[in-house]
Each structure stands twice: as structure tokens, then as C-alpha cells.
Amino acid sequence: MDPDTVLRLAHEQAMQYPSVEIDYPFGPDNAVYKVRGKMFMMAYELRGVPSLNLKIDPLDGEVLTDAYAEISPGYHMNKKHWITVAGEGDSAGGDRLDAELLHDLVLESYCLVVTKMSKRDRPVDPDVFGGRGDD
């Protein structure tokens, strides 16, 4: 998936979630997506390539960075808890990022942040929001 499509799809998805706002605390080229004031996604350009930072479970992050050339440890973030998704990577020997995986990553990032909020501050139940409890 090309990097512009990654950003467009992630933006469209994130803006459908309850209580999401976009802020620009790092300048006009760095869109920070927040739920109730807490960051769950950031869109920016990294060396001329549109990129996203997303919150991730540390174990999932390790698996994803090993499996997908488009996913790396979070740029300028805690590399254990954040990943960077940069669109087209060198897929030699690896899987390709698709819209379904991107959807899951944005949803997971949002829910991980909501989970850390007090129950009364949560805009959704993170255990079931977006079908997460359907396993």
C-alpha cells in the first residue's frame, strides 16, 4: 500500500471513533490524533515518506516489525510501545501491509489508550469496541 493511502485510510478510520481530536503540538506537518487528550496516532513525513506512529502491545510490535517491511519501531517514540507504519517497504521475504491490518492497528492503538483511562472517562468500552471482544 502506498504511504499516502496509509495516511488517508488511517485518518478516515480514526475520525470515526468517539472523542477523537487532531492537534498540532509539533507544528503544522505533524498531526497528532488524541482521544480525550491522550495521543494514539501521529501522522507526519519521515525523510519525505508519509508515516504514522501507532501505540502497540509490545509483543505484537515485535512480531509486526519482524513480519512487515513497512512497520518499524516507533520513530522518536518509546520503541517498545509504539510502531511506525511507512507504507511501501521492501517486501522481499516479508508480508505486505493491507487495509485490514492497518484498520486493526489503528483500532488497537485507540483501544490501548482508552484502556488506560478511568472507566468513567472512557468514550467506549475498549474490550468490545470495534468487535474486539468477538474472538
Buried (B, 14 or more C-beta within 10 A) or exposed (E): BEBEBBBEBBBEBBEEBEBBEBEEEEEEEBBBBBBBEBBBBBBBEBEEBBBBBBBBBEEBBBEBBEEBBBBBBBBEBEBEBBBBBBBBBEEEEBEEBEEEBBBBBBBBBBBBBBEEBEEEEBBBEBEEBBEBEEE
